[in-house]
Amino acid sequence: MIASQPVAGHVLSSLALSGHDVHLHRIGLRAGAGRVDPAAWSEAARALVGELADAAQDDPASDDRPRGVLHALDPGAWVVATTVRRFLDLPLVLRVAEPLPAERTRRRPVLVECLRRADAVGVLSLAVRRDLMRWGVRGDRIQLVPEVGLPFTEPPQEPLLRRRIAVLDYGSRLARERHPLEAAQPFLERAGVRVSVADRRWSPQQRAAAIDAADLVLCGAEADHHALEAMWRGRAVVAPDTPEMAEVITDRHTGRLFRAGDRDELLRVLGRLVDSPFSVQAHGLAARSAAESRYGPAQLAMSYERLYGRAATA
Protein backbone atom coordinates (compact mmCIF):
# COMPACT_ATOMS: atom_id res chain seq x y z
CA MET A 1 0.00 0.00 0.00
CA ILE A 2 1.44 3.37 -1.08
CA ALA A 3 0.46 6.80 0.22
CA SER A 4 1.86 10.32 0.02
CA GLN A 5 -0.83 11.77 2.31
CA PRO A 6 -2.06 10.77 5.79
CA VAL A 7 -5.14 8.96 4.44
CA ALA A 8 -4.29 5.35 5.15
CA GLY A 9 -5.59 4.71 8.68
CA HIS A 10 -9.15 3.61 7.96
CA VAL A 11 -8.06 1.86 4.74
CA LEU A 12 -5.66 -0.25 6.78
CA SER A 13 -8.49 -1.01 9.22
CA SER A 14 -10.79 -2.15 6.44
CA LEU A 15 -8.10 -4.34 4.83
CA ALA A 16 -7.33 -5.92 8.19
CA LEU A 17 -10.99 -6.96 8.36
CA SER A 18 -10.54 -8.89 5.12
CA GLY A 19 -7.43 -10.69 6.41
CA HIS A 20 -4.88 -9.13 4.05
CA ASP A 21 -1.24 -8.76 5.03
CA VAL A 22 -0.68 -5.04 4.48
CA HIS A 23 2.61 -3.15 4.28
CA LEU A 24 2.34 0.64 4.17
CA HIS A 25 5.00 2.53 2.20
CA ARG A 26 4.92 6.25 2.89
CA ILE A 27 6.45 8.32 0.08
CA GLY A 28 7.58 11.92 0.22
CA LEU A 29 6.97 14.27 -2.69
CA ARG A 30 8.60 17.69 -3.06
CA ALA A 31 6.12 20.42 -3.86
CA GLY A 32 6.92 23.84 -5.22
CA ALA A 33 4.59 26.70 -6.10
CA GLY A 34 1.59 24.54 -5.20
CA ARG A 35 2.45 21.61 -7.50
CA VAL A 36 4.53 18.47 -7.26
CA ASP A 37 7.82 18.39 -9.15
CA PRO A 38 7.61 15.49 -11.68
CA ALA A 39 11.22 14.61 -10.85
CA ALA A 40 10.03 13.85 -7.32
CA TRP A 41 7.69 11.17 -8.71
CA SER A 42 10.62 9.44 -10.44
CA GLU A 43 12.79 9.71 -7.34
CA ALA A 44 10.06 8.27 -5.11
CA ALA A 45 9.42 5.46 -7.61
CA ARG A 46 13.11 4.46 -7.75
CA ALA A 47 13.28 4.46 -3.95
CA LEU A 48 10.16 2.33 -3.69
CA VAL A 49 11.43 -0.21 -6.25
CA GLY A 50 14.57 -0.60 -4.14
CA GLU A 51 12.55 -0.88 -0.93
CA LEU A 52 10.31 -3.60 -2.37
CA ALA A 53 13.29 -5.51 -3.78
CA ASP A 54 15.10 -5.39 -0.42
CA ALA A 55 11.97 -6.62 1.37
CA ALA A 56 11.68 -9.56 -1.04
CA GLN A 57 15.30 -10.56 -0.45
CA ASP A 58 14.75 -10.48 3.33
CA ASP A 59 11.73 -12.79 3.09
CA PRO A 60 12.80 -16.46 3.48
CA ALA A 61 9.68 -17.63 1.63
CA SER A 62 10.35 -15.37 -1.35
CA ASP A 63 12.23 -16.10 -4.55
CA ASP A 64 13.70 -12.58 -4.38
CA ARG A 65 10.85 -11.14 -6.43
CA PRO A 66 8.34 -8.71 -4.88
CA ARG A 67 4.88 -10.23 -4.54
CA GLY A 68 1.40 -8.95 -3.89
CA VAL A 69 -0.51 -5.94 -5.22
CA LEU A 70 0.50 -2.30 -5.60
CA HIS A 71 -2.36 -0.37 -3.98
CA ALA A 72 -2.01 3.43 -4.29
CA LEU A 73 -4.24 5.52 -2.04
CA ASP A 74 -3.97 9.11 -3.32
CA PRO A 75 -3.14 10.97 -6.57
CA GLY A 76 0.57 11.47 -5.80
CA ALA A 77 0.91 7.78 -5.03
CA TRP A 78 -0.95 6.85 -8.25
CA VAL A 79 1.81 8.32 -10.40
CA VAL A 80 4.55 6.69 -8.33
CA ALA A 81 2.84 3.29 -8.35
CA THR A 82 2.25 3.47 -12.12
CA THR A 83 5.97 4.18 -12.59
CA VAL A 84 6.95 1.33 -10.23
CA ARG A 85 4.81 -1.03 -12.27
CA ARG A 86 7.07 -0.48 -15.28
CA PHE A 87 9.87 -2.21 -13.36
CA LEU A 88 7.92 -4.77 -11.35
CA ASP A 89 5.36 -7.22 -12.69
CA LEU A 90 2.72 -6.55 -10.04
CA PRO A 91 -1.02 -5.86 -10.35
CA LEU A 92 -1.85 -2.17 -9.86
CA VAL A 93 -4.86 -1.03 -7.82
CA LEU A 94 -5.78 2.63 -7.31
CA ARG A 95 -8.15 4.12 -4.74
CA VAL A 96 -10.35 7.12 -5.63
CA ALA A 97 -12.14 8.83 -2.77
CA GLU A 98 -13.87 11.68 -4.61
CA PRO A 99 -14.11 13.29 -8.06
CA LEU A 100 -10.96 15.05 -9.22
CA PRO A 101 -11.48 18.84 -9.01
CA ALA A 102 -11.80 20.42 -12.43
CA GLU A 103 -9.36 23.18 -11.49
CA ARG A 104 -6.52 20.61 -11.45
CA THR A 105 -6.63 20.51 -15.25
CA ARG A 106 -2.86 20.59 -15.66
CA ARG A 107 -2.37 17.36 -13.69
CA ARG A 108 -5.64 15.76 -14.70
CA PRO A 109 -4.38 14.11 -17.93
CA VAL A 110 -1.56 12.46 -15.96
CA LEU A 111 -3.96 11.16 -13.33
CA VAL A 112 -6.53 9.98 -15.86
CA GLU A 113 -3.78 8.08 -17.70
CA CYS A 114 -2.83 6.39 -14.41
CA LEU A 115 -6.46 5.36 -13.90
CA ARG A 116 -6.65 3.91 -17.40
CA ARG A 117 -3.46 1.90 -16.84
CA ALA A 118 -4.63 0.44 -13.52
CA ASP A 119 -5.70 -3.20 -13.34
CA ALA A 120 -8.49 -2.27 -10.91
CA VAL A 121 -9.82 0.88 -9.27
CA GLY A 122 -11.57 0.99 -5.91
CA VAL A 123 -14.05 3.85 -5.55
CA LEU A 124 -15.79 5.13 -2.44
CA SER A 125 -18.59 6.74 -4.39
CA LEU A 126 -21.01 5.82 -7.14
CA ALA A 127 -20.56 9.35 -8.52
CA VAL A 128 -16.82 8.65 -8.89
CA ARG A 129 -17.59 5.38 -10.69
CA ARG A 130 -19.73 7.33 -13.16
CA ASP A 131 -16.96 9.89 -13.77
CA LEU A 132 -14.28 7.24 -14.28
CA MET A 133 -16.34 5.50 -16.92
CA ARG A 134 -16.73 8.84 -18.70
CA TRP A 135 -12.94 9.16 -18.71
CA GLY A 136 -12.53 5.78 -20.37
CA VAL A 137 -11.91 3.48 -17.39
CA ARG A 138 -13.58 0.16 -18.09
CA GLY A 139 -16.52 -0.64 -15.87
CA ASP A 140 -15.30 -4.19 -15.22
CA ARG A 141 -12.17 -2.72 -13.59
CA ILE A 142 -14.09 -0.57 -11.10
CA GLN A 143 -15.16 -1.88 -7.68
CA LEU A 144 -17.24 0.03 -5.13
CA VAL A 145 -15.60 -0.18 -1.68
CA PRO A 146 -17.78 2.01 0.58
CA GLU A 147 -15.75 2.49 3.74
CA VAL A 148 -18.59 2.94 6.21
CA GLY A 149 -19.12 1.19 9.50
CA LEU A 150 -15.42 0.96 10.26
CA PRO A 151 -13.98 1.07 13.79
CA PHE A 152 -12.29 4.47 13.35
CA THR A 153 -15.25 6.43 14.77
CA GLU A 154 -17.35 6.17 17.91
CA PRO A 155 -20.42 3.92 17.66
CA PRO A 156 -23.51 5.69 16.32
CA GLN A 157 -25.89 7.27 18.77
CA GLU A 158 -29.61 6.60 18.82
CA PRO A 159 -31.60 9.29 16.97
CA LEU A 160 -32.99 12.01 19.24
CA LEU A 161 -35.32 14.90 18.48
CA ARG A 162 -32.66 17.60 18.26
CA ARG A 163 -34.25 19.69 15.47
CA ARG A 164 -30.96 19.87 13.61
CA ILE A 165 -29.96 19.12 10.02
CA ALA A 166 -26.41 18.23 8.97
CA VAL A 167 -25.33 19.08 5.41
CA LEU A 168 -22.69 16.84 3.80
CA ASP A 169 -22.07 18.28 0.37
CA TYR A 170 -18.38 19.07 0.15
CA GLY A 171 -16.34 17.72 -2.72
CA SER A 172 -19.31 18.24 -5.00
CA ARG A 173 -19.37 20.41 -8.09
CA LEU A 174 -22.77 21.59 -6.84
CA ALA A 175 -21.07 23.06 -3.78
CA ARG A 176 -19.58 25.75 -6.01
CA GLU A 177 -23.06 26.79 -7.13
CA ARG A 178 -25.85 28.26 -5.07
CA HIS A 179 -26.66 25.58 -2.53
CA PRO A 180 -30.28 24.34 -2.63
CA LEU A 181 -30.48 24.64 1.14
CA GLU A 182 -30.30 28.43 0.84
CA ALA A 183 -33.91 28.43 -0.32
CA ALA A 184 -34.94 26.46 2.76
CA GLN A 185 -32.92 28.44 5.27
CA PRO A 186 -35.59 31.05 6.21
CA PHE A 187 -38.25 28.34 6.62
CA LEU A 188 -35.99 26.22 8.81
CA GLU A 189 -35.07 29.18 10.99
CA ARG A 190 -38.75 29.99 11.55
CA ALA A 191 -39.34 26.34 12.45
CA GLY A 192 -36.49 26.45 14.98
CA VAL A 193 -34.33 23.95 13.07
CA ARG A 194 -30.57 24.44 13.27
CA VAL A 195 -28.31 23.66 10.32
CA SER A 196 -24.67 22.55 10.48
CA VAL A 197 -22.62 22.39 7.27
CA ALA A 198 -19.66 19.98 7.24
CA ASP A 199 -16.31 21.33 6.11
CA ARG A 200 -14.28 19.13 3.75
CA ARG A 201 -11.31 19.45 6.11
CA TRP A 202 -13.21 17.76 8.92
CA SER A 203 -11.86 14.47 10.22
CA PRO A 204 -14.04 11.33 10.16
CA GLN A 205 -14.61 11.81 13.90
CA GLN A 206 -15.84 15.40 13.40
CA ARG A 207 -18.13 14.32 10.57
CA ALA A 208 -19.53 11.47 12.67
CA ALA A 209 -20.21 13.89 15.52
CA ALA A 210 -22.08 16.25 13.18
CA ILE A 211 -24.20 13.37 11.88
CA ASP A 212 -24.97 12.11 15.39
CA ALA A 213 -26.02 15.61 16.50
CA ALA A 214 -28.59 15.85 13.68
CA ASP A 215 -32.06 14.40 13.11
CA LEU A 216 -31.46 14.03 9.39
CA VAL A 217 -28.74 14.63 6.82
CA LEU A 218 -28.98 16.55 3.54
CA CYS A 219 -26.50 15.38 0.90
CA GLY A 220 -25.50 16.84 -2.44
CA ALA A 221 -25.85 14.96 -5.70
CA GLU A 222 -22.26 13.65 -5.65
CA ALA A 223 -22.04 12.83 -1.94
CA ASP A 224 -23.52 9.33 -2.03
CA HIS A 225 -20.59 7.99 0.03
CA HIS A 226 -21.54 10.44 2.80
CA ALA A 227 -25.16 9.39 2.46
CA LEU A 228 -23.99 5.83 3.17
CA GLU A 229 -22.08 7.07 6.21
CA ALA A 230 -25.17 8.87 7.53
CA MET A 231 -27.28 5.75 6.98
CA TRP A 232 -24.74 3.65 8.86
CA ARG A 233 -25.02 6.07 11.76
CA GLY A 234 -28.80 5.72 11.79
CA ARG A 235 -29.85 8.98 10.20
CA ALA A 236 -32.46 9.62 7.54
CA VAL A 237 -31.01 11.14 4.36
CA VAL A 238 -32.55 13.74 2.05
CA ALA A 239 -30.92 13.95 -1.38
CA PRO A 240 -31.62 14.73 -5.05
CA ASP A 241 -32.97 11.84 -7.12
CA THR A 242 -29.85 11.21 -9.20
CA PRO A 243 -29.25 7.60 -10.33
CA GLU A 244 -26.42 7.29 -7.77
CA MET A 245 -28.55 8.49 -4.86
CA ALA A 246 -31.51 6.36 -5.95
CA GLU A 247 -29.20 3.34 -5.78
CA VAL A 248 -28.35 4.17 -2.16
CA ILE A 249 -31.58 5.58 -0.72
CA THR A 250 -35.01 3.95 -0.79
CA ASP A 251 -37.44 6.86 -0.99
CA ARG A 252 -39.90 7.06 1.91
CA HIS A 253 -38.11 4.21 3.69
CA THR A 254 -34.47 5.10 4.46
CA GLY A 255 -34.91 8.78 3.56
CA ARG A 256 -36.42 11.08 0.98
CA LEU A 257 -35.47 11.92 -2.59
CA PHE A 258 -36.45 15.17 -4.31
CA ARG A 259 -36.20 16.15 -7.97
CA ALA A 260 -32.66 17.36 -8.58
CA GLY A 261 -32.62 21.14 -8.91
CA ASP A 262 -36.24 21.55 -7.72
CA ARG A 263 -35.91 23.87 -4.72
CA ASP A 264 -39.67 24.01 -4.16
CA GLU A 265 -39.88 20.25 -3.80
CA LEU A 266 -36.90 20.29 -1.42
CA LEU A 267 -38.82 22.80 0.73
CA ARG A 268 -41.91 20.59 0.73
CA VAL A 269 -39.90 17.48 1.66
CA LEU A 270 -38.09 19.23 4.50
CA GLY A 271 -41.34 20.78 5.71
CA ARG A 272 -43.05 17.39 5.96
CA LEU A 273 -40.07 15.88 7.78
CA VAL A 274 -39.78 18.78 10.23
CA ASP A 275 -43.47 18.33 11.05
CA SER A 276 -43.09 14.53 11.43
CA PRO A 277 -40.11 13.91 13.74
CA PHE A 278 -41.14 10.34 14.47
CA SER A 279 -41.17 9.56 10.74
CA VAL A 280 -37.60 10.90 10.64
CA GLN A 281 -36.65 8.51 13.42
CA ALA A 282 -38.29 5.60 11.60
CA HIS A 283 -36.38 6.47 8.40
CA GLY A 284 -33.15 6.60 10.42
CA LEU A 285 -33.68 3.17 11.95
CA ALA A 286 -34.48 1.72 8.52
CA ALA A 287 -31.37 3.40 7.10
CA ARG A 288 -29.18 1.82 9.77
CA SER A 289 -30.63 -1.62 9.08
CA ALA A 290 -30.12 -1.25 5.32
CA ALA A 291 -26.55 -0.02 5.74
CA GLU A 292 -25.67 -2.91 8.07
CA SER A 293 -27.02 -5.50 5.64
CA ARG A 294 -25.52 -3.98 2.46
CA TYR A 295 -22.36 -2.14 3.56
CA GLY A 296 -21.19 -3.65 6.86
CA PRO A 297 -17.63 -4.83 7.65
CA ALA A 298 -18.20 -8.30 6.16
CA GLN A 299 -19.50 -6.80 2.92
CA LEU A 300 -16.55 -4.40 2.82
CA ALA A 301 -14.13 -7.29 3.20
CA MET A 302 -15.81 -9.03 0.26
CA SER A 303 -15.57 -5.80 -1.77
CA TYR A 304 -11.80 -5.79 -1.29
CA GLU A 305 -11.64 -9.44 -2.28
CA ARG A 306 -13.46 -8.56 -5.51
CA LEU A 307 -11.20 -5.53 -6.04
CA TYR A 308 -8.01 -7.57 -5.82
CA GLY A 309 -9.64 -10.36 -7.82
CA ARG A 310 -10.31 -7.88 -10.64
CA ALA A 311 -6.65 -6.80 -10.54
CA ALA A 312 -5.35 -10.37 -10.61
CA THR A 313 -7.46 -11.34 -13.62
CA ALA A 314 -7.07 -8.11 -15.63
C-alpha positions in Angstrom: 0.0 0.0 0.0 1.4 3.4 -1.1 0.5 6.8 0.2 1.9 10.3 0.0 -0.8 11.8 2.3 -2.1 10.8 5.8 -5.1 9.0 4.4 -4.3 5.4 5.1 -5.6 4.7 8.7 -9.2 3.6 8.0 -8.1 1.9 4.7 -5.7 -0.2 6.8 -8.5 -1.0 9.2 -10.8 -2.2 6.4 -8.1 -4.3 4.8 -7.3 -5.9 8.2 -11.0 -7.0 8.4 -10.5 -8.9 5.1 -7.4 -10.7 6.4 -4.9 -9.1 4.0 -1.2 -8.8 5.0 -0.7 -5.0 4.5 2.6 -3.2 4.3 2.3 0.6 4.2 5.0 2.5 2.2 4.9 6.3 2.9 6.5 8.3 0.1 7.6 11.9 0.2 7.0 14.3 -2.7 8.6 17.7 -3.1 6.1 20.4 -3.9 6.9 23.8 -5.2 4.6 26.7 -6.1 1.6 24.5 -5.2 2.5 21.6 -7.5 4.5 18.5 -7.3 7.8 18.4 -9.2 7.6 15.5 -11.7 11.2 14.6 -10.8 10.0 13.8 -7.3 7.7 11.2 -8.7 10.6 9.4 -10.4 12.8 9.7 -7.3 10.1 8.3 -5.1 9.4 5.5 -7.6 13.1 4.5 -7.7 13.3 4.5 -3.9 10.2 2.3 -3.7 11.4 -0.2 -6.2 14.6 -0.6 -4.1 12.6 -0.9 -0.9 10.3 -3.6 -2.4 13.3 -5.5 -3.8 15.1 -5.4 -0.4 12.0 -6.6 1.4 11.7 -9.6 -1.0 15.3 -10.6 -0.4 14.8 -10.5 3.3 11.7 -12.8 3.1 12.8 -16.5 3.5 9.7 -17.6 1.6 10.4 -15.4 -1.4 12.2 -16.1 -4.5 13.7 -12.6 -4.4 10.8 -11.1 -6.4 8.3 -8.7 -4.9 4.9 -10.2 -4.5 1.4 -9.0 -3.9 -0.5 -5.9 -5.2 0.5 -2.3 -5.6 -2.4 -0.4 -4.0 -2.0 3.4 -4.3 -4.2 5.5 -2.0 -4.0 9.1 -3.3 -3.1 11.0 -6.6 0.6 11.5 -5.8 0.9 7.8 -5.0 -0.9 6.8 -8.2 1.8 8.3 -10.4 4.6 6.7 -8.3 2.8 3.3 -8.4 2.2 3.5 -12.1 6.0 4.2 -12.6 6.9 1.3 -10.2 4.8 -1.0 -12.3 7.1 -0.5 -15.3 9.9 -2.2 -13.4 7.9 -4.8 -11.3 5.4 -7.2 -12.7 2.7 -6.6 -10.0 -1.0 -5.9 -10.3 -1.8 -2.2 -9.9 -4.9 -1.0 -7.8 -5.8 2.6 -7.3 -8.2 4.1 -4.7 -10.3 7.1 -5.6 -12.1 8.8 -2.8 -13.9 11.7 -4.6 -14.1 13.3 -8.1 -11.0 15.1 -9.2 -11.5 18.8 -9.0 -11.8 20.4 -12.4 -9.4 23.2 -11.5 -6.5 20.6 -11.5 -6.6 20.5 -15.2 -2.9 20.6 -15.7 -2.4 17.4 -13.7 -5.6 15.8 -14.7 -4.4 14.1 -17.9 -1.6 12.5 -16.0 -4.0 11.2 -13.3 -6.5 10.0 -15.9 -3.8 8.1 -17.7 -2.8 6.4 -14.4 -6.5 5.4 -13.9 -6.6 3.9 -17.4 -3.5 1.9 -16.8 -4.6 0.4 -13.5 -5.7 -3.2 -13.3 -8.5 -2.3 -10.9 -9.8 0.9 -9.3 -11.6 1.0 -5.9 -14.1 3.9 -5.5 -15.8 5.1 -2.4 -18.6 6.7 -4.4 -21.0 5.8 -7.1 -20.6 9.3 -8.5 -16.8 8.6 -8.9 -17.6 5.4 -10.7 -19.7 7.3 -13.2 -17.0 9.9 -13.8 -14.3 7.2 -14.3 -16.3 5.5 -16.9 -16.7 8.8 -18.7 -12.9 9.2 -18.7 -12.5 5.8 -20.4 -11.9 3.5 -17.4 -13.6 0.2 -18.1 -16.5 -0.6 -15.9 -15.3 -4.2 -15.2 -12.2 -2.7 -13.6 -14.1 -0.6 -11.1 -15.2 -1.9 -7.7 -17.2 0.0 -5.1 -15.6 -0.2 -1.7 -17.8 2.0 0.6 -15.8 2.5 3.7 -18.6 2.9 6.2 -19.1 1.2 9.5 -15.4 1.0 10.3 -14.0 1.1 13.8 -12.3 4.5 13.3 -15.2 6.4 14.8 -17.4 6.2 17.9 -20.4 3.9 17.7 -23.5 5.7 16.3 -25.9 7.3 18.8 -29.6 6.6 18.8 -31.6 9.3 17.0 -33.0 12.0 19.2 -35.3 14.9 18.5 -32.7 17.6 18.3 -34.2 19.7 15.5 -31.0 19.9 13.6 -30.0 19.1 10.0 -26.4 18.2 9.0 -25.3 19.1 5.4 -22.7 16.8 3.8 -22.1 18.3 0.4 -18.4 19.1 0.2 -16.3 17.7 -2.7 -19.3 18.2 -5.0 -19.4 20.4 -8.1 -22.8 21.6 -6.8 -21.1 23.1 -3.8 -19.6 25.7 -6.0 -23.1 26.8 -7.1 -25.8 28.3 -5.1 -26.7 25.6 -2.5 -30.3 24.3 -2.6 -30.5 24.6 1.1 -30.3 28.4 0.8 -33.9 28.4 -0.3 -34.9 26.5 2.8 -32.9 28.4 5.3 -35.6 31.0 6.2 -38.3 28.3 6.6 -36.0 26.2 8.8 -35.1 29.2 11.0 -38.8 30.0 11.6 -39.3 26.3 12.5 -36.5 26.5 15.0 -34.3 24.0 13.1 -30.6 24.4 13.3 -28.3 23.7 10.3 -24.7 22.6 10.5 -22.6 22.4 7.3 -19.7 20.0 7.2 -16.3 21.3 6.1 -14.3 19.1 3.7 -11.3 19.5 6.1 -13.2 17.8 8.9 -11.9 14.5 10.2 -14.0 11.3 10.2 -14.6 11.8 13.9 -15.8 15.4 13.4 -18.1 14.3 10.6 -19.5 11.5 12.7 -20.2 13.9 15.5 -22.1 16.2 13.2 -24.2 13.4 11.9 -25.0 12.1 15.4 -26.0 15.6 16.5 -28.6 15.8 13.7 -32.1 14.4 13.1 -31.5 14.0 9.4 -28.7 14.6 6.8 -29.0 16.6 3.5 -26.5 15.4 0.9 -25.5 16.8 -2.4 -25.8 15.0 -5.7 -22.3 13.7 -5.6 -22.0 12.8 -1.9 -23.5 9.3 -2.0 -20.6 8.0 0.0 -21.5 10.4 2.8 -25.2 9.4 2.5 -24.0 5.8 3.2 -22.1 7.1 6.2 -25.2 8.9 7.5 -27.3 5.8 7.0 -24.7 3.6 8.9 -25.0 6.1 11.8 -28.8 5.7 11.8 -29.9 9.0 10.2 -32.5 9.6 7.5 -31.0 11.1 4.4 -32.5 13.7 2.1 -30.9 13.9 -1.4 -31.6 14.7 -5.1 -33.0 11.8 -7.1 -29.8 11.2 -9.2 -29.2 7.6 -10.3 -26.4 7.3 -7.8 -28.6 8.5 -4.9 -31.5 6.4 -6.0 -29.2 3.3 -5.8 -28.3 4.2 -2.2 -31.6 5.6 -0.7 -35.0 4.0 -0.8 -37.4 6.9 -1.0 -39.9 7.1 1.9 -38.1 4.2 3.7 -34.5 5.1 4.5 -34.9 8.8 3.6 -36.4 11.1 1.0 -35.5 11.9 -2.6 -36.5 15.2 -4.3 -36.2 16.2 -8.0 -32.7 17.4 -8.6 -32.6 21.1 -8.9 -36.2 21.5 -7.7 -35.9 23.9 -4.7 -39.7 24.0 -4.2 -39.9 20.2 -3.8 -36.9 20.3 -1.4 -38.8 22.8 0.7 -41.9 20.6 0.7 -39.9 17.5 1.7 -38.1 19.2 4.5 -41.3 20.8 5.7 -43.0 17.4 6.0 -40.1 15.9 7.8 -39.8 18.8 10.2 -43.5 18.3 11.0 -43.1 14.5 11.4 -40.1 13.9 13.7 -41.1 10.3 14.5 -41.2 9.6 10.7 -37.6 10.9 10.6 -36.6 8.5 13.4 -38.3 5.6 11.6 -36.4 6.5 8.4 -33.2 6.6 10.4 -33.7 3.2 12.0 -34.5 1.7 8.5 -31.4 3.4 7.1 -29.2 1.8 9.8 -30.6 -1.6 9.1 -30.1 -1.2 5.3 -26.5 0.0 5.7 -25.7 -2.9 8.1 -27.0 -5.5 5.6 -25.5 -4.0 2.5 -22.4 -2.1 3.6 -21.2 -3.6 6.9 -17.6 -4.8 7.6 -18.2 -8.3 6.2 -19.5 -6.8 2.9 -16.5 -4.4 2.8 -14.1 -7.3 3.2 -15.8 -9.0 0.3 -15.6 -5.8 -1.8 -11.8 -5.8 -1.3 -11.6 -9.4 -2.3 -13.5 -8.6 -5.5 -11.2 -5.5 -6.0 -8.0 -7.6 -5.8 -9.6 -10.4 -7.8 -10.3 -7.9 -10.6 -6.6 -6.8 -10.5 -5.3 -10.4 -10.6 -7.5 -11.3 -13.6 -7.1 -8.1 -15.6 
